Amino acid sequence: MEPDFDVDQLAAYLHLLPQQVARLADRGGLPGRKVGGEWRFSRAEIHHWLEDRIGISGDEELAAMELRWRRDAGTDDEHPSVSAMLPLEAIAVPFAARTRGSVITSMVELAAQSGLLWDPEKMTEAVRAREEMASTALDNGMALLHPRRPMPSILAEPFLALGITTQGIPFGSGRSGLTDVFFLVCSTSDRGHLRTLARLSRIIGSPGCLDELRSAAEPAAAYEVIARREASISETET
């Protein structure tokens, strides 16, 4: 079990002032509880709160999040390359799943084809448990499947899998409740996971990107969309 954040620790983690954190908590804007009159914050709950923030943030805020997490890593390295994390063998176009349950199983099987996932059964269990907590489907018809917490013990390295169905599947939300673009995010650390989500959200949020993915006829075409869109974002950062 990881220790909870106190106000000062969470302020440093979120790059806020302690007074801002306490004010947010007092107003119900942060998930926390009082112990002996002092705020305490579960690391897992803060992680999920940040995931939700990523889902509703615009490009400018997402870019700022990426920069903060990169600095937190103690290095001035490049942004994580989403396209480098997406092996061709982990892309299915078209993706054959037709039900919510088969999406999860099939996405994990697809990820396992990369050779980077060592325990598909354990990953399936974890992703299913996360989806039962709250759907990772978004209103744009895309879902960002992932376990509740990173699983470094069963992964060779962080990577992504992508499946695009020919028609929408009821998965929790999206266009008329249907989802047709599925990513599985396999991470080895909390910060790496959040950085990947932020980067991927920026790519997918660029105008017309999802339409291009839906028009892709084969895995290589879908990969090219992601790589080209990411390169365009990188050009604006240089």
Backbone as CSV, one residue per row, in Angstrom:
resi,resn,N_x,N_y,N_z,CA_x,CA_y,CA_z,C_x,C_y,C_z
1,MET,0.843,-1.191,0.000,0.000,0.000,0.000,0.881,1.244,0.000
2,GLU,0.608,2.189,-0.902,1.357,3.434,-0.943,0.778,4.406,0.075
3,PRO,1.614,5.200,0.731,1.103,6.158,1.709,0.266,7.240,1.040
4,ASP,-0.728,7.748,1.756,-1.550,8.832,1.237,-0.742,10.117,1.148
5,PHE,-1.204,11.031,0.286,-0.661,12.382,0.260,-1.232,13.174,1.435
6,ASP,-0.421,14.066,2.014,-0.998,15.108,2.850,-1.124,16.355,1.966
7,VAL,-1.567,17.464,2.529,-1.816,18.655,1.715,-0.536,19.144,1.036
8,ASP,0.564,19.212,1.776,1.814,19.712,1.207,2.341,18.795,0.103
9,GLN,2.270,17.493,0.321,2.758,16.544,-0.681,1.921,16.594,-1.959
10,LEU,0.605,16.694,-1.787,-0.254,16.763,-2.971,-0.055,18.079,-3.706
11,ALA,0.169,19.156,-2.971,0.431,20.448,-3.608,1.674,20.361,-4.487
12,ALA,2.727,19.720,-3.987,3.955,19.567,-4.775,3.706,18.688,-5.997
13,TYR,2.918,17.630,-5.823,2.627,16.697,-6.918,1.827,17.365,-8.028
14,LEU,0.881,18.236,-7.628,-0.004,18.890,-8.600,0.515,20.254,-9.046
15,HIS,1.641,20.688,-8.488,2.192,22.009,-8.800,1.201,23.111,-8.436
16,LEU,0.649,23.000,-7.228,-0.257,24.004,-6.687,0.279,24.461,-5.333
17,LEU,-0.306,25.537,-4.807,0.010,25.961,-3.449,-0.780,25.114,-2.465
18,PRO,-0.235,24.848,-1.265,-0.992,24.092,-0.261,-2.365,24.699,0.028
19,GLN,-2.439,26.035,0.019,-3.730,26.690,0.269,-4.745,26.361,-0.833
20,GLN,-4.255,26.250,-2.067,-5.150,25.903,-3.181,-5.674,24.476,-3.033
21,VAL,-4.787,23.574,-2.633,-5.202,22.180,-2.433,-6.242,22.088,-1.321
22,ALA,-5.980,22.749,-0.189,-6.917,22.713,0.932,-8.261,23.309,0.534
23,ARG,-8.224,24.404,-0.249,-9.469,25.038,-0.686,-10.253,24.110,-1.619
24,LEU,-9.543,23.475,-2.546,-10.207,22.527,-3.452,-10.844,21.379,-2.677
25,ALA,-10.119,20.853,-1.705,-10.637,19.739,-0.908,-11.854,20.175,-0.098
26,ASP,-11.775,21.363,0.506,-12.898,21.863,1.307,-14.159,22.032,0.462
27,ARG,-13.973,22.347,-0.818,-15.116,22.570,-1.714,-15.559,21.303,-2.438
28,GLY,-14.917,20.191,-2.136,-15.282,18.934,-2.784,-14.673,18.759,-4.153
29,GLY,-13.686,19.590,-4.501,-13.070,19.502,-5.817,-11.966,18.480,-5.928
30,LEU,-11.571,17.900,-4.801,-10.556,16.845,-4.789,-11.060,15.679,-3.955
31,PRO,-10.765,14.449,-4.375,-11.162,13.295,-3.565,-10.245,13.156,-2.350
32,GLY,-10.785,13.272,-1.173,-9.965,13.160,0.023,-10.827,12.923,1.252
33,ARG,-10.173,12.757,2.389,-10.893,12.549,3.644,-10.076,13.183,4.761
34,LYS,-10.733,13.542,5.832,-10.034,14.141,6.959,-9.731,13.084,8.016
35,VAL,-8.485,13.072,8.460,-8.032,12.171,9.518,-7.439,13.041,10.623
36,GLY,-8.087,13.029,11.793,-7.615,13.880,12.886,-7.644,15.348,12.527
37,GLY,-8.616,15.718,11.689,-8.757,17.116,11.294,-7.863,17.545,10.153
38,GLU,-7.041,16.631,9.608,-6.113,16.954,8.521,-6.522,16.188,7.258
39,TRP,-6.407,16.847,6.102,-6.749,16.207,4.843,-5.729,15.126,4.481
40,ARG,-6.243,13.988,3.996,-5.424,12.921,3.440,-6.025,12.512,2.096
41,PHE,-5.154,12.200,1.147,-5.602,11.923,-0.215,-5.003,10.610,-0.710
42,SER,-5.856,9.678,-1.103,-5.394,8.408,-1.643,-4.703,8.634,-2.985
43,ARG,-3.534,8.034,-3.162,-2.811,8.175,-4.427,-3.626,7.612,-5.595
44,ALA,-4.310,6.489,-5.377,-5.113,5.899,-6.449,-6.254,6.827,-6.842
45,GLU,-6.914,7.439,-5.842,-8.032,8.331,-6.143,-7.561,9.598,-6.846
46,ILE,-6.404,10.122,-6.458,-5.853,11.292,-7.140,-5.486,10.930,-8.576
47,HIS,-4.936,9.741,-8.763,-4.600,9.266,-10.112,-5.851,9.248,-10.993
48,HIS,-6.959,8.731,-10.471,-8.197,8.670,-11.248,-8.788,10.054,-11.470
49,TRP,-8.633,10.936,-10.493,-9.084,12.314,-10.655,-8.330,12.987,-11.801
50,LEU,-7.020,12.741,-11.876,-6.227,13.303,-12.961,-6.630,12.714,-14.308
51,GLU,-6.943,11.422,-14.352,-7.436,10.810,-15.595,-8.691,11.521,-16.077
52,ASP,-9.610,11.797,-15.146,-10.840,12.504,-15.511,-10.527,13.897,-16.030
53,ARG,-9.563,14.587,-15.393,-9.182,15.922,-15.839,-8.644,15.873,-17.266
54,ILE,-7.852,14.853,-17.566,-7.308,14.711,-18.916,-8.444,14.575,-19.928
55,GLY,-9.478,13.822,-19.558,-10.590,13.571,-20.469,-11.388,14.806,-20.832
56,ILE,-11.351,15.848,-19.990,-12.163,17.041,-20.254,-11.311,18.271,-20.553
57,SER,-9.998,18.095,-20.673,-9.104,19.233,-20.876,-8.885,19.508,-22.356
58,GLY,-8.627,20.778,-22.661,-8.275,21.171,-24.010,-6.795,20.998,-24.274
59,ASP,-6.376,21.289,-25.504,-4.988,21.029,-25.899,-3.993,21.820,-25.069
60,GLU,-4.306,23.076,-24.776,-3.362,23.909,-24.026,-3.105,23.352,-22.632
61,GLU,-4.186,22.926,-21.955,-4.018,22.368,-20.614,-3.306,21.020,-20.669
62,LEU,-3.621,20.210,-21.685,-2.956,18.917,-21.828,-1.459,19.099,-22.069
63,ALA,-1.097,20.090,-22.887,0.314,20.358,-23.145,1.022,20.776,-21.857
64,ALA,0.343,21.571,-21.039,0.930,22.000,-19.763,1.115,20.811,-18.827
65,MET,0.137,19.889,-18.818,0.259,18.678,-17.999,1.473,17.863,-18.435
66,GLU,1.619,17.673,-19.741,2.764,16.911,-20.251,4.085,17.521,-19.788
67,LEU,4.175,18.851,-19.898,5.413,19.530,-19.524,5.717,19.342,-18.044
68,ARG,4.689,19.461,-17.191,4.901,19.295,-15.750,5.387,17.893,-15.434
69,TRP,4.756,16.872,-16.034,5.143,15.497,-15.723,6.514,15.170,-16.279
70,ARG,6.889,15.784,-17.393,8.224,15.560,-17.929,9.277,16.145,-16.990
71,ARG,8.996,17.332,-16.479,9.926,17.950,-15.529,10.007,17.150,-14.240
72,ASP,8.867,16.608,-13.804,8.849,15.802,-12.583,9.743,14.579,-12.711
73,ALA,9.904,14.092,-13.941,10.717,12.899,-14.157,12.207,13.180,-13.934
74,GLY,12.553,14.468,-13.760,13.932,14.825,-13.473,14.813,14.877,-14.694
75,THR,14.180,15.011,-15.859,14.953,15.072,-17.098,14.233,15.966,-18.081
76,ASP,14.940,16.483,-19.032,14.327,17.342,-20.046,14.178,16.565,-21.356
77,ASP,13.769,15.307,-21.226,13.666,14.447,-22.410,12.507,14.867,-23.293
78,GLU,12.424,14.254,-24.435,11.338,14.535,-25.369,10.017,14.028,-24.819
79,HIS,8.923,14.502,-25.408,7.616,13.947,-25.069,7.610,12.457,-25.412
80,PRO,6.861,11.643,-24.674,6.784,10.227,-25.042,6.164,10.102,-26.419
81,SER,6.739,9.292,-27.267,6.223,9.125,-28.616,5.134,8.053,-28.620
82,VAL,3.898,8.483,-28.828,2.785,7.548,-28.885,2.954,6.596,-30.061
83,SER,3.399,7.114,-31.194,3.559,6.251,-32.368,4.623,5.182,-32.120
84,ALA,5.675,5.520,-31.364,6.705,4.524,-31.038,6.180,3.476,-30.075
85,MET,5.129,3.806,-29.330,4.538,2.869,-28.371,3.464,1.990,-29.009
86,LEU,3.213,2.167,-30.304,2.115,1.468,-30.974,2.652,0.517,-32.037
87,PRO,2.962,-0.728,-31.666,3.474,-1.684,-32.657,2.387,-2.072,-33.659
88,LEU,2.791,-2.261,-34.901,1.823,-2.627,-35.953,1.068,-3.898,-35.614
89,GLU,1.753,-4.858,-34.983,1.094,-6.120,-34.655,0.048,-5.971,-33.554
90,ALA,0.000,-4.796,-32.920,-1.005,-4.540,-31.882,-2.092,-3.590,-32.383
91,ILE,-2.258,-3.536,-33.712,-3.320,-2.732,-34.332,-4.218,-3.664,-35.125
92,ALA,-5.528,-3.568,-34.906,-6.493,-4.383,-35.652,-7.462,-3.462,-36.380
93,VAL,-7.414,-3.501,-37.723,-8.333,-2.747,-38.581,-8.733,-3.654,-39.740
94,PRO,-9.996,-4.144,-39.753,-11.034,-3.902,-38.754,-10.851,-4.788,-37.516
95,PHE,-11.400,-4.320,-36.411,-11.377,-5.037,-35.139,-12.676,-5.826,-35.038
96,ALA,-12.572,-7.134,-34.789,-13.733,-8.017,-34.957,-14.670,-8.095,-33.758
97,ALA,-14.329,-7.530,-32.620,-15.192,-7.651,-31.427,-16.555,-7.013,-31.677
98,ARG,-17.587,-7.598,-31.043,-18.949,-7.110,-31.261,-19.706,-6.828,-29.971
99,THR,-19.127,-7.204,-28.834,-19.794,-6.980,-27.548,-18.806,-6.334,-26.584
100,ARG,-19.334,-5.745,-25.508,-18.485,-5.089,-24.515,-17.453,-6.074,-23.931
101,GLY,-17.923,-7.266,-23.591,-17.029,-8.260,-23.015,-15.958,-8.713,-23.986
102,SER,-16.338,-8.920,-25.239,-15.364,-9.398,-26.217,-14.366,-8.305,-26.600
103,VAL,-14.758,-7.039,-26.460,-13.814,-5.949,-26.718,-12.627,-6.061,-25.764
104,ILE,-12.921,-6.229,-24.485,-11.848,-6.286,-23.485,-10.939,-7.489,-23.745
105,THR,-11.544,-8.660,-23.910,-10.750,-9.871,-24.152,-9.928,-9.755,-25.425
106,SER,-10.554,-9.276,-26.492,-9.870,-9.199,-27.781,-8.788,-8.132,-27.807
107,MET,-8.998,-7.010,-27.097,-7.967,-5.979,-27.048,-6.736,-6.488,-26.311
108,VAL,-6.940,-7.244,-25.248,-5.796,-7.806,-24.519,-5.087,-8.847,-25.383
109,GLU,-5.839,-9.678,-26.086,-5.224,-10.660,-26.983,-4.418,-9.955,-28.072
110,LEU,-4.961,-8.849,-28.576,-4.255,-8.065,-29.590,-2.952,-7.521,-29.024
111,ALA,-3.017,-6.993,-27.807,-1.811,-6.474,-27.159,-0.766,-7.566,-26.963
112,ALA,-1.224,-8.760,-26.630,-0.298,-9.870,-26.380,0.466,-10.277,-27.643
113,GLN,-0.100,-9.980,-28.807,0.582,-10.311,-30.058,1.896,-9.552,-30.227
114,SER,2.036,-8.455,-29.478,3.265,-7.671,-29.563,4.438,-8.372,-28.886
115,GLY,4.145,-9.334,-28.002,5.184,-9.995,-27.223,5.621,-9.190,-26.008
116,LEU,4.968,-8.036,-25.764,5.345,-7.159,-24.658,4.485,-7.365,-23.420
117,LEU,3.425,-8.171,-23.556,2.527,-8.467,-22.430,2.683,-9.936,-22.066
118,TRP,3.089,-10.206,-20.824,3.430,-11.558,-20.418,2.281,-12.328,-19.773
119,ASP,1.258,-11.635,-19.293,0.160,-12.313,-18.597,-1.174,-11.735,-19.046
120,PRO,-1.666,-12.162,-20.221,-2.917,-11.625,-20.755,-4.110,-11.821,-19.817
121,GLU,-4.156,-12.955,-19.133,-5.276,-13.226,-18.241,-5.348,-12.199,-17.103
122,LYS,-4.195,-11.896,-16.534,-4.153,-10.918,-15.447,-4.531,-9.527,-15.953
123,MET,-4.078,-9.167,-17.148,-4.423,-7.870,-17.726,-5.918,-7.789,-18.021
124,THR,-6.484,-8.856,-18.570,-7.920,-8.873,-18.853,-8.732,-8.638,-17.586
125,GLU,-8.348,-9.322,-16.534,-9.011,-9.190,-15.232,-8.957,-7.742,-14.744
126,ALA,-7.770,-7.139,-14.859,-7.569,-5.777,-14.363,-8.334,-4.747,-15.190
127,VAL,-8.340,-4.926,-16.500,-9.068,-3.989,-17.363,-10.572,-4.110,-17.127
128,ARG,-11.044,-5.338,-16.991,-12.473,-5.543,-16.725,-12.887,-4.893,-15.402
129,ALA,-12.047,-5.041,-14.380,-12.345,-4.430,-13.077,-12.391,-2.908,-13.191
130,ARG,-11.491,-2.336,-13.985,-11.483,-0.874,-14.175,-12.735,-0.413,-14.901
131,GLU,-13.170,-1.152,-15.900,-14.372,-0.776,-16.639,-15.626,-0.890,-15.777
132,GLU,-15.617,-1.813,-14.839,-16.763,-1.957,-13.947,-16.861,-0.790,-12.963
133,MET,-15.703,-0.182,-12.637,-15.698,1.010,-11.782,-16.358,2.182,-12.495
134,ALA,-15.950,2.410,-13.733,-16.478,3.502,-14.566,-15.968,3.286,-15.978
135,SER,-16.831,3.446,-16.949,-16.436,3.213,-18.326,-15.368,4.206,-18.767
136,THR,-14.411,3.724,-19.553,-13.380,4.600,-20.111,-13.781,5.125,-21.487
137,ALA,-15.019,4.834,-21.911,-15.509,5.347,-23.193,-15.769,6.843,-23.080
138,LEU,-15.449,7.567,-24.151,-15.638,9.013,-24.209,-16.778,9.362,-25.153
139,ASP,-17.221,10.609,-25.089,-18.357,11.036,-25.901,-18.067,11.079,-27.396
140,ASN,-16.787,11.010,-27.777,-16.437,11.062,-29.195,-16.431,9.686,-29.861
141,GLY,-16.845,8.637,-29.126,-16.881,7.295,-29.703,-15.588,6.525,-29.549
142,MET,-14.692,7.016,-28.695,-13.416,6.341,-28.438,-13.367,5.889,-26.989
143,ALA,-12.655,4.799,-26.717,-12.437,4.335,-25.350,-10.944,4.148,-25.118
144,LEU,-10.487,4.519,-23.919,-9.079,4.381,-23.542,-8.978,3.340,-22.436
145,LEU,-9.026,2.075,-22.806,-8.999,0.997,-21.828,-7.653,0.954,-21.106
146,HIS,-7.687,0.641,-19.809,-6.465,0.465,-19.037,-6.813,-0.140,-17.688
147,PRO,-5.843,-0.742,-17.016,-6.073,-1.242,-15.658,-6.230,-0.062,-14.700
148,ARG,-6.660,-0.369,-13.483,-6.818,0.683,-12.472,-5.483,1.335,-12.139
149,ARG,-4.419,0.550,-12.091,-3.069,1.062,-11.855,-2.106,0.382,-12.830
150,PRO,-0.972,1.012,-13.121,0.027,0.398,-14.002,0.446,-0.990,-13.507
151,MET,0.828,-1.855,-14.450,1.171,-3.241,-14.119,2.565,-3.586,-14.662
152,PRO,3.618,-3.004,-14.089,4.966,-3.215,-14.610,5.450,-4.662,-14.538
153,SER,4.896,-5.458,-13.624,5.385,-6.825,-13.449,5.014,-7.746,-14.605
154,ILE,4.044,-7.342,-15.443,3.641,-8.221,-16.553,3.906,-7.581,-17.924
155,LEU,4.675,-6.490,-17.919,4.953,-5.786,-19.179,6.459,-5.671,-19.409
156,ALA,6.874,-5.867,-20.658,8.281,-5.660,-20.996,8.602,-4.170,-21.051
157,GLU,7.631,-3.376,-21.465,7.780,-1.920,-21.586,6.390,-1.320,-21.800
158,PRO,6.234,-0.015,-21.635,4.929,0.603,-21.904,4.610,0.544,-23.396
159,PHE,3.365,0.268,-23.728,2.965,0.258,-25.133,1.444,0.404,-25.249
160,LEU,0.976,0.530,-26.492,-0.444,0.713,-26.788,-0.919,-0.338,-27.777
161,ALA,-2.206,-0.627,-27.716,-2.861,-1.428,-28.747,-4.053,-0.620,-29.249
162,LEU,-4.433,-0.840,-30.498,-5.521,-0.080,-31.118,-6.415,-0.998,-31.934
163,GLY,-7.721,-0.914,-31.681,-8.698,-1.651,-32.476,-9.791,-0.712,-32.964
164,ILE,-10.148,-0.823,-34.246,-11.189,0.035,-34.830,-12.241,-0.864,-35.460
165,THR,-13.465,-0.814,-34.930,-14.551,-1.659,-35.437,-15.223,-0.993,-36.637
166,THR,-15.924,-1.789,-37.420,-16.635,-1.248,-38.584,-17.954,-0.612,-38.192
167,GLN,-18.445,-0.914,-36.994,-19.657,-0.274,-36.491,-19.542,-0.127,-34.979
168,GLY,-20.277,0.852,-34.431,-20.176,1.137,-33.018,-20.702,0.013,-32.139
169,ILE,-20.148,-0.080,-30.940,-20.525,-1.091,-29.948,-20.986,-0.370,-28.687
170,PRO,-22.082,-0.806,-28.053,-22.462,-0.204,-26.768,-21.388,-0.493,-25.722
171,PHE,-20.696,0.555,-25.285,-19.571,0.334,-24.384,-19.603,1.249,-23.162
172,GLY,-20.560,2.139,-23.096,-20.647,2.973,-21.907,-21.001,4.409,-22.186
173,SER,-20.593,4.941,-23.326,-20.954,6.295,-23.717,-20.567,6.455,-25.178
174,GLY,-20.441,7.691,-25.633,-20.042,7.926,-27.015,-21.219,8.352,-27.847
175,ARG,-21.019,8.351,-29.147,-22.062,8.782,-30.079,-23.233,7.822,-29.993
176,SER,-24.367,8.325,-29.507,-25.571,7.501,-29.312,-25.256,6.270,-28.463
177,GLY,-24.273,6.407,-27.557,-23.920,5.284,-26.693,-23.038,4.262,-27.361
178,LEU,-22.503,4.552,-28.553,-21.691,3.585,-29.288,-20.228,4.011,-29.342
179,THR,-19.348,3.018,-29.335,-17.906,3.245,-29.376,-17.308,2.378,-30.475
180,ASP,-16.400,2.952,-31.269,-15.812,2.172,-32.361,-14.283,2.257,-32.444
181,VAL,-13.657,3.123,-31.651,-12.194,3.232,-31.631,-11.721,2.904,-30.224
182,PHE,-10.915,1.860,-30.108,-10.492,1.366,-28.791,-8.970,1.361,-28.693
183,PHE,-8.456,2.041,-27.675,-7.038,1.958,-27.334,-6.916,1.192,-26.029
184,LEU,-5.891,0.368,-25.905,-5.524,-0.247,-24.630,-4.187,0.349,-24.232
185,VAL,-4.162,1.021,-23.077,-2.953,1.696,-22.597,-2.288,0.813,-21.554
186,CYS,-1.113,0.300,-21.878,-0.362,-0.585,-20.982,0.832,0.192,-20.441
187,SER,0.784,0.560,-19.161,1.783,1.442,-18.572,2.555,0.744,-17.456
188,THR,3.733,1.280,-17.179,4.565,0.714,-16.113,4.744,1.673,-14.935
189,SER,4.213,2.908,-15.050,4.295,3.866,-13.942,3.118,4.826,-14.013
190,ASP,2.777,5.415,-12.882,1.658,6.357,-12.835,1.913,7.569,-13.724
191,ARG,3.069,8.191,-13.557,3.351,9.399,-14.336,3.432,9.096,-15.827
192,GLY,4.059,7.959,-16.157,4.131,7.574,-17.562,2.744,7.360,-18.144
193,HIS,1.867,6.761,-17.344,0.495,6.516,-17.790,-0.225,7.832,-18.059
194,LEU,-0.106,8.779,-17.135,-0.791,10.070,-17.292,-0.216,10.849,-18.467
195,ARG,1.095,10.793,-18.635,1.711,11.481,-19.769,1.229,10.884,-21.087
196,THR,1.131,9.567,-21.139,0.662,8.910,-22.362,-0.790,9.278,-22.648
197,LEU,-1.630,9.273,-21.611,-3.035,9.660,-21.803,-3.142,11.087,-22.320
198,ALA,-2.348,11.990,-21.740,-2.401,13.386,-22.168,-1.949,13.529,-23.619
199,ARG,-0.849,12.852,-23.956,-0.331,12.923,-25.330,-1.323,12.332,-26.324
200,LEU,-1.859,11.161,-25.992,-2.809,10.497,-26.873,-4.069,11.348,-27.033
201,SER,-4.528,11.964,-25.953,-5.726,12.812,-26.020,-5.490,14.016,-26.924
202,ARG,-4.279,14.567,-26.903,-3.969,15.685,-27.793,-3.994,15.248,-29.260
203,ILE,-3.440,14.075,-29.527,-3.424,13.569,-30.911,-4.841,13.326,-31.402
204,ILE,-5.613,12.583,-30.622,-6.971,12.238,-31.034,-7.863,13.474,-31.105
205,GLY,-7.577,14.462,-30.256,-8.391,15.670,-30.240,-8.098,16.628,-31.368
206,SER,-7.044,16.393,-32.136,-6.760,17.288,-33.263,-7.864,17.123,-34.316
207,PRO,-8.292,18.229,-34.928,-9.448,18.206,-35.838,-9.341,17.151,-36.930
208,GLY,-10.352,16.305,-37.024,-10.427,15.309,-38.092,-9.670,14.030,-37.841
209,CYS,-8.947,13.922,-36.720,-8.119,12.735,-36.495,-8.964,11.467,-36.386
210,LEU,-10.027,11.512,-35.592,-10.861,10.319,-35.434,-11.503,9.912,-36.752
211,ASP,-11.920,10.878,-37.542,-12.503,10.552,-38.854,-11.483,9.844,-39.729
212,GLU,-10.239,10.300,-39.683,-9.188,9.644,-40.466,-8.957,8.217,-39.989
213,LEU,-8.942,8.019,-38.671,-8.759,6.669,-38.139,-9.898,5.754,-38.582
214,ARG,-11.111,6.268,-38.549,-12.263,5.454,-38.946,-12.241,5.117,-40.430
215,SER,-11.547,5.921,-41.208,-11.452,5.670,-42.648,-10.269,4.768,-43.008
216,ALA,-9.410,4.482,-42.039,-8.230,3.652,-42.315,-8.653,2.248,-42.725
217,ALA,-8.033,1.740,-43.788,-8.417,0.432,-44.322,-7.563,-0.703,-43.793
218,GLU,-6.446,-0.375,-43.149,-5.527,-1.408,-42.674,-4.714,-0.850,-41.509
219,PRO,-4.066,-1.733,-40.739,-3.277,-1.268,-39.599,-2.241,-0.213,-39.948
220,ALA,-1.532,-0.389,-41.058,-0.488,0.567,-41.433,-1.064,1.962,-41.663
221,ALA,-2.263,2.029,-42.217,-2.901,3.329,-42.466,-3.289,4.001,-41.152
222,ALA,-3.793,3.213,-40.200,-4.149,3.765,-38.888,-2.890,4.263,-38.173
223,TYR,-1.815,3.496,-38.244,-0.552,3.914,-37.626,-0.062,5.219,-38.247
224,GLU,-0.179,5.341,-39.551,0.297,6.542,-40.243,-0.466,7.780,-39.781
225,VAL,-1.772,7.621,-39.527,-2.577,8.743,-39.025,-2.014,9.225,-37.682
226,ILE,-1.780,8.272,-36.768,-1.263,8.625,-35.441,0.110,9.275,-35.551
227,ALA,1.004,8.678,-36.341,2.370,9.202,-36.471,2.367,10.600,-37.075
228,ARG,1.553,10.817,-38.093,1.515,12.129,-38.755,0.934,13.196,-37.841
229,ARG,-0.148,12.847,-37.136,-0.757,13.806,-36.217,0.180,14.135,-35.059
230,GLU,0.908,13.136,-34.570,1.842,13.395,-33.482,2.997,14.269,-33.958
231,ALA,3.475,14.028,-35.165,4.560,14.850,-35.715,4.124,16.297,-35.838
232,SER,2.858,16.502,-36.200,2.328,17.864,-36.324,2.318,18.571,-34.980
233,ILE,1.942,17.843,-33.921,1.959,18.426,-32.574,3.390,18.738,-32.156
234,SER,4.315,17.833,-32.435,5.712,18.036,-32.054,6.311,19.253,-32.723
235,GLU,5.914,19.527,-33.966,6.432,20.689,-34.684,6.062,21.990,-33.995
236,THR,4.896,22.031,-33.366,4.458,23.263,-32.686,5.195,23.463,-31.362
237,GLU,5.902,22.420,-30.883,6.584,22.497,-29.595,8.059,22.842,-29.739
238,THR,8.568,22.838,-30.961,9.989,23.114,-31.170,10.233,24.607,-31.349
